[in-house]
């Protein structure tokens, strides 16, 4: 079964599961050369997953002061957006870490050797995504910054190896400009497009799949219902939206497979939304009566 339709999930209401439980599920594939006690100091919430491929979106939290330096890599891509807290991630060098804080982002293609030493004074909150069943073979610390699976000319395809990107440094692009540059099929004729802005975090040049931040200023309204030709995944970083009958406040999550109709979108307050699209975006108008339904193409 592919990922189910999730019109609204209040992630704050989900219980945390201790990391040791996730380790048990992945015993054969998740190998660490280190003590077991750190597994009791990190926690996760699974927001959505694909049973067939193992692709998943999760929230992770590490307890303040946790230090767990072991090197390893993932055979699938790993993507993350930092919501709160701080960690040190060894990605480019085994000696000098990158420091991640709220608003930072990374995209790791398969094979890149890395690890994190979490030594912050408060807990972290990280939105993390993987493209397949998660696994993490261990390797030598000295190999950090190298790819264990692919030669360098292939290792960064198709989005590049993006690490320690401070999204707060990126400009907000006006909606009309962004939509035109990326050839999105998004009709803003009846929307106050001057209240909608985007920051592109990463994009697959071949498929058009992209990860971005959207800023909807208060009173933005896209008045039509519509369905997307690709999957859509949202996490409300701040603010409040209404999508059809669903009130999405800070911390709410949405997963909409291709074809599902969403209702009109209104920003109740200034809002920032983390968005992932499974291909080039095209939104076709639909009837209000079809909101929250899947329509055949």
N, C-alpha and C positions, 0 to 999 in steps of 0.2 A: 504493500500500500504506500503510495506517495504521500507527501506531507498533506495533512488535512487542512481544510479551510478554518482559519481562526479569526473571526471578525473582531474580537476584543479579548485580551488576556491581561488582567491586572497582575503584573508580576510580583507586586508587593504582597499579595495574598498567598503566593505559593510558598510552601515550606522549603527551607534549605536542606539539602542532603549532604552529609559529610563526604569529603573527598575519598575517604577510604572505601566507601561503597562503590564509587566509580572505578577505583582501582581494582576492586574485586570483579567487576563486570568485564574489565579489559585485561585480566591477568596475563593472558598469553601474549598480548600485543603491546602492553604498556610496561616496559622494563626499566627499572631504576637501579643504579648502584648507589644506594644510600639508605639511611634509616627510615623506618616506617612512621615515626611520630609526626613528620610534616603532613601526612595524609589526614591527620585529625585536625589540622589547622587551616584547611581550605575547604570551600563549600561550593555547591552548584545548584542551579535550577534549570531544568531542561524546558525550553520554551516551545520548540517544535523539532521534529526529526522526520526523516524519510527512512522507513524500514527497509527499503530495497537497497538504497545506496549507502545509508548510514550518515548522510549529510545532516547536520544538526546546528541549531542555534541555542546557545546557553548563556546564562549569567554565571559568572564566577566571582567569588569573594575569597580573599586571602586575609587571614588574621594579621593584625599589626605585629611587626617584629619577626614574622616568619622568614627564615633564610633556608633555601633549598637549592644549592648549586650543584646540579648534575646536568651534563650536556646530553642532547639528543636531537632527533629530528622527526618530522611527520611525513609520511608518504603521500598525504593529500595536502591541499592548501589549507592554511590557517589564517584567519582574519580576525581582527579585534578592534574594538573602540572602547576607550577608557572613560568611564563615567565618573569615578571618584577614586581617591587614594593615589598611591604612587608605588611604582616598582622600578627596579634596576634590571635591565635585560641585556645580557651579553649576546650580541648578534653579529657585530662586525669584527670583534676581537675578543680573545679569551682574557684580556687584561683590562680593557676599558669598557664599562657598560654604558648603554643608553638609558636615560631616565624618562620614564613615562608618567604623565600626570593626566588629570581630567582633560578631555578633548583631544588626546593623542590617538593615533591610528597606526596599524600596520597591516600589511598583506604579505604573507610568506608563501611563495611557491613550494611545491614538494621538495623535500630533501635538505633544506637549509639547517645546518647544525646551530643550535642556540641554547640558551637557558636563562632563567631569571633568578635573581637573588632578591627576594621581597623583604625589604627591611624598613618599611615605612612606619610612621608613628600611629597610623590609623588604618582601618580595614580598607581593602580595595573593592571596587565594583567594576567588572569588566564584561562587556558584551562580546562573546566569542563565537565564531562560526567556522565550521569545517565542511569539506566537500565530500567526505566519505567516512566509513567506519574509522573511528579515531584509533591511532596507535602511535607509539613513540619509542622506537628502538634507541637504546642508549649508545653513546659513542664517546670517544676521547675528548676531553675538555679542549685540547690543543686544536681540534678541528672546527671550533666555533668560527663562523664567518665563511665556511666552505660548504659546498653542496655535496652530500653523500650519495646522491642518486643520479645526477645528471651532469653532463659536461657544461662548462660555463656558458657556451653559446646557446644552450637550450634552457638553462636553469631559471631564467627570469621571465620566460614566456608564460601566459600572454599578457599579464598586467605589470610585470616588473616586480622586483623585490623592494617593497616599500616599508621602511622601518622608521620609527620615531618621528612620524609626521605630526606636527602640531597643527591641527586643523584650524586653530584660532588665528594662525598667520595667513590663511588662505582668504582671498577676496570673496565677498558674496557677489555672484553674477546675477544680474537681472534676469527674470524668467524668460522673457522673449529672446534675449541674446543666447541664453543657455540652450533653450529648446531648438533654436536655429542652428547653432554650432554642432549639436549632437544629433540633429535630424530626428527629433522626437515628434511623434504624431499626437501632440497634446494641444487641444483647441482652447486658447485663453481669450477668445473673442469676448465672452460675457463675464470674464473674471477681472477683478482689479489687479492686473499683472504687476503693477508697481508695488504690491504688497507680498510678492512671492520672489524668493531668491534661492540660489543653489550654490553649493560648494562640491565640486567633484573630488572624491578621494581616490578612486581607482576605476579603471574601465578595461574590459576585454575588447581589444580592437577588432577582433574577428566576429564575435557574437553580439557585441553591443551591451553585454551584461555589465552592470555598473553599481558602484556603491557611492553614496553621496549624502550630504546633509541638505535638508530643505528648511528654509526659514519662512514661516508664514506669519506676517504681521497681523495684529488684531484687526478683525473685520474683513480679512480675506474671505472670499466666497467663490467657490467653483460651483455654479448653481445646477449643473446637470449630473445625472447618474451616468456611470460609464463602466465599461469592462476593459481590462488590459489584455493584450495579446501575449504577455509574459507574466511570470510570477512576480508578486510584489510583497515585500517584507518591510515592516515599519516598527520602529521603537521610538516612543516619545521621550526625548531627552529632557525637554522642559516645556511648560505651557499647557494648553488645553485645546483640543480640537473636537469638532463634531463631524463624524462621517456617517451620513444617513442618521439612523437612530442611536448610534453608538457614541458615547462621550468618552474620549480618549484623553486621559490626564497623564501627567508625568509618570513614567514607568510602565505605561501600557504598551502592549505588543500586538501586532497584527500579522497574519500570514494569509495571503490571498493567492491561490493558484490562478493560472491563466484562465480567463473566461468568467470568473466570478464578478458580479456587478457590485460596485460600491456606490453609495449614495452621494449626494452633494457634500462638499467639504467646506467647513467653516472654521476659521480660527477664532475661538472664544477669547483667547489672549495671545500675546506674542508667543510663538512656539518654535521650537527647533526639533526636527524629526530626522532620525537616522534611517536611511532608505536603501534597500537593495532591490535591484531589478534583474530578472533572469535573461534579459536580452534587450534589444532596442525597443524603447518604449513607444507604444501606440495605444491610445485610449479612445475607444469608440463609444459614442453616446448610446445610452440604453434608457428604457422606460423606468420611471420611479417604481412601478409595480414589480420590477424584476430585481430590486436591490436585495443583496445577500443570496441570490440564486446563481447557479452556473448555467450559462447559455451555450448551446452548440454553435460552432462557427459555420 
